[in-house]
Amino acid sequence: MFSLTHEYALRVVVYLGTTYHKPVKNADIAADTQVPSSYLYKVLQFLDHAGLVTTERGLHGGYTLTRPPETINAMEVIEAVSPFRRLKSCPAECQSPIRHLCPLHKWVDHALTTFEGILRKSTVADLLDKSAFHSPHCPGVAGCFKRKSATAKAPSLIPTVNFMPALTPRNATHHSHRRS
């Protein structure tokens, strides 16, 4: 559903939302968002083609958002990288005479519809709002974009969700092997 490129695009746009109206150089974006500089150019191209960022050349140039953070939703960022795909037919190619999704894929499509709605309603400004996603132990989005050591990994803006629980045998027993 989401690729690393989507993750990087979200990081870049949210970061540029913290510096709205102030151009930021590639090297600073890469360092502060932990997006590899070799990959950042590709991400910025996607965002530029979608009309989400613009570049200013020169000594004081860099990248900025083209619109205020309140007017850019997360779905626009996702679709700048690639279209958000919904299920139109059963991926398992069920041999059903009815041309509808099977129960499993109907459930998956419903989940995708719900997620799509959340992405469309969530603006970059929402992601910058410290009170919206803030806990006493988290400094908010601003804390994600402080320069870190080269080995530090930036936190993901995309929550990790495990839809499939670990599969373990119900009657698993531990067998020890003894030598006679």
Secondary structure, DSSP 8 states (H G I E B T S, - for coil): ---HHHHHHHHHHHHHHHTTTS-B-HHHHHHHHT--HHHHHHHHHHHHHTTSEEEE-STT-EEEESS-GGG-BHHHHHHHHS-----SS-TT----SS-S--HHHHHHHHHHHHHHHHHHH-BHHHHH-TTTS--TT---HHHHTS---TT-----SS-----S-----TT---------
